[in-house]
């Protein structure tokens, strides 16, 4: 479970930067949710990873 959370957090962080890049390329016409939603899930996964890591 710990490895899964780490991989998901890395993947979602990459998606966050890709979404932000897309919003900037579209001159702001794209919704900022393309960057905000993956970052929300990345923060949740990072928190879960840290909880499992501290439990050991």
N, CA and C atoms as a LAMMPS dump frame, in Angstrom:
ITEM: TIMESTEP
0
ITEM: NUMBER OF ATOMS
168
ITEM: BOX BOUNDS ff ff ff
-5.0000000000000000e+02 5.0000000000000000e+02
-5.0000000000000000e+02 5.0000000000000000e+02
-5.0000000000000000e+02 5.0000000000000000e+02
ITEM: ATOMS id mol type element x y z
1 1 1 N 0.829 -1.197 0
2 1 2 C 0 0 0
3 1 3 C 0.868 1.254 0
4 2 1 N 1.978 1.184 0.721
5 2 2 C 2.861 2.342 0.814
6 2 3 C 3.456 2.68 -0.549
7 3 1 N 3.901 1.66 -1.278
8 3 2 C 4.486 1.897 -2.605
9 3 3 C 3.444 2.439 -3.578
10 4 1 N 2.224 1.924 -3.475
11 4 2 C 1.145 2.387 -4.351
12 4 3 C 0.866 3.873 -4.122
13 5 1 N 0.818 4.273 -2.868
14 5 2 C 0.573 5.684 -2.561
15 5 3 C 1.707 6.568 -3.063
16 6 1 N 2.94 6.084 -2.955
17 6 2 C 4.086 6.856 -3.45
18 6 3 C 4.024 7.012 -4.967
19 7 1 N 3.718 5.932 -5.671
20 7 2 C 3.637 5.984 -7.133
21 7 3 C 2.487 6.887 -7.575
22 8 1 N 1.347 6.774 -6.9
23 8 2 C 0.205 7.625 -7.244
24 8 3 C 0.511 9.101 -6.99
25 9 1 N 1.2 9.394 -5.904
26 9 2 C 1.509 10.792 -5.62
27 9 3 C 2.46 11.37 -6.662
28 10 1 N 3.419 10.579 -7.098
29 10 2 C 4.344 11.051 -8.143
30 10 3 C 3.597 11.249 -9.46
31 11 1 N 2.766 10.281 -9.83
32 11 2 C 2 10.376 -11.078
33 11 3 C 1.057 11.579 -11.062
34 12 1 N 0.372 11.781 -9.958
35 12 2 C -0.572 12.896 -9.867
36 12 3 C 0.143 14.244 -9.833
37 13 1 N 1.329 14.294 -9.26
38 13 2 C 2.097 15.535 -9.289
39 13 3 C 2.532 15.876 -10.716
40 14 1 N 2.92 14.864 -11.47
41 14 2 C 3.269 15.086 -12.879
42 14 3 C 2.047 15.565 -13.654
43 15 1 N 0.886 14.957 -13.394
44 15 2 C -0.346 15.396 -14.053
45 15 3 C -0.705 16.834 -13.676
46 16 1 N -0.397 17.224 -12.45
47 16 2 C -0.659 18.595 -12.014
48 16 3 C 0.147 19.588 -12.84
49 17 1 N 1.439 19.294 -12.992
50 17 2 C 2.274 20.203 -13.785
51 17 3 C 1.874 20.197 -15.254
52 18 1 N 1.465 19.039 -15.77
53 18 2 C 0.996 18.983 -17.157
54 18 3 C -0.288 19.789 -17.317
55 19 1 N -1.186 19.712 -16.339
56 19 2 C -2.42 20.494 -16.395
57 19 3 C -2.157 21.982 -16.308
58 20 1 N -1.224 22.373 -15.443
59 20 2 C -0.866 23.792 -15.34
60 20 3 C -0.244 24.287 -16.64
61 21 1 N 0.598 23.465 -17.235
62 21 2 C 1.216 23.823 -18.508
63 21 3 C 0.153 23.985 -19.597
64 22 1 N -0.847 23.106 -19.592
65 22 2 C -1.933 23.197 -20.56
66 22 3 C -2.744 24.479 -20.367
67 23 1 N -3.009 24.833 -19.122
68 23 2 C -3.762 26.061 -18.85
69 23 3 C -2.983 27.275 -19.33
70 24 1 N -1.667 27.271 -19.086
71 24 2 C -0.857 28.402 -19.545
72 24 3 C -0.783 28.465 -21.064
73 25 1 N -0.707 27.307 -21.718
74 25 2 C -0.634 27.296 -23.181
75 25 3 C -1.934 27.756 -23.824
76 26 1 N -3.052 27.531 -23.154
77 26 2 C -4.33 27.932 -23.72
78 26 3 C -4.689 29.374 -23.361
79 27 1 N -3.731 30.104 -22.854
80 27 2 C -3.912 31.515 -22.465
81 27 3 C -5.018 31.698 -21.434
82 28 1 N -5.187 30.72 -20.579
83 28 2 C -6.15 30.831 -19.498
84 28 3 C -7.576 30.5 -19.871
85 29 1 N -7.814 30.077 -21.098
86 29 2 C -9.189 29.737 -21.48
87 29 3 C -9.592 28.37 -20.942
88 30 1 N -8.617 27.508 -20.67
89 30 2 C -8.923 26.2 -20.085
90 30 3 C -9.19 26.366 -18.593
91 31 1 N -9.945 25.466 -18.054
92 31 2 C -10.308 25.508 -16.648
93 31 3 C -9.093 25.189 -15.776
94 32 1 N -8.933 25.888 -14.673
95 32 2 C -7.819 25.642 -13.758
96 32 3 C -7.965 24.313 -13.036
97 33 1 N -9.106 23.691 -13.138
98 33 2 C -9.318 22.384 -12.535
99 33 3 C -8.429 21.308 -13.12
100 34 1 N -7.927 21.529 -14.344
101 34 2 C -6.996 20.579 -14.933
102 34 3 C -5.735 20.458 -14.092
103 35 1 N -5.386 21.471 -13.341
104 35 2 C -4.219 21.42 -12.467
105 35 3 C -4.611 21.213 -11.008
106 36 1 N -5.738 21.739 -10.599
107 36 2 C -6.111 21.722 -9.18
108 36 3 C -6.583 20.352 -8.707
109 37 1 N -7.347 19.663 -9.525
110 37 2 C -7.907 18.375 -9.098
111 37 3 C -6.819 17.319 -8.902
112 38 1 N -5.876 17.14 -9.844
113 38 2 C -4.815 16.157 -9.57
114 38 3 C -3.96 16.529 -8.354
115 39 1 N -3.767 17.833 -8.12
116 39 2 C -2.965 18.22 -6.97
117 39 3 C -3.673 17.895 -5.664
118 40 1 N -4.988 18.015 -5.649
119 40 2 C -5.744 17.647 -4.451
120 40 3 C -5.548 16.168 -4.139
121 41 1 N -5.679 15.323 -5.146
122 41 2 C -5.492 13.891 -4.932
123 41 3 C -4.036 13.556 -4.599
124 42 1 N -3.088 14.302 -5.168
125 42 2 C -1.678 14.081 -4.844
126 42 3 C -1.413 14.402 -3.381
127 43 1 N -1.999 15.469 -2.875
128 43 2 C -1.815 15.826 -1.469
129 43 3 C -2.398 14.747 -0.563
130 44 1 N -3.544 14.19 -0.94
131 44 2 C -4.147 13.114 -0.158
132 44 3 C -3.249 11.878 -0.168
133 45 1 N -2.7 11.534 -1.329
134 45 2 C -1.816 10.371 -1.425
135 45 3 C -0.526 10.588 -0.648
136 46 1 N 0.021 11.784 -0.69
137 46 2 C 1.239 12.074 0.063
138 46 3 C 0.959 11.978 1.562
139 47 1 N -0.182 12.473 1.988
140 47 2 C -0.554 12.355 3.397
141 47 3 C -0.714 10.909 3.826
142 48 1 N -1.337 10.098 2.989
143 48 2 C -1.475 8.676 3.287
144 48 3 C -0.139 7.967 3.323
145 49 1 N 0.752 8.322 2.405
146 49 2 C 2.089 7.73 2.386
147 49 3 C 2.849 8.063 3.664
148 50 1 N 2.773 9.314 4.079
149 50 2 C 3.47 9.719 5.3
150 50 3 C 2.879 9.035 6.528
151 51 1 N 1.567 8.805 6.533
152 51 2 C 0.94 8.118 7.662
153 51 3 C 1.416 6.668 7.749
154 52 1 N 1.475 5.981 6.594
155 52 2 C 1.98 4.61 6.587
156 52 3 C 3.451 4.558 6.95
157 53 1 N 4.214 5.521 6.481
158 53 2 C 5.652 5.54 6.757
159 53 3 C 5.92 5.763 8.239
160 54 1 N 5.171 6.649 8.866
161 54 2 C 5.36 6.929 10.288
162 54 3 C 4.839 5.803 11.169
163 55 1 N 3.916 4.993 10.637
164 55 2 C 3.349 3.885 11.414
165 55 3 C 4.388 2.789 11.633
166 56 1 N 5.307 2.645 10.679
167 56 2 C 6.312 1.566 10.768
168 56 3 C 7.354 1.837 11.772
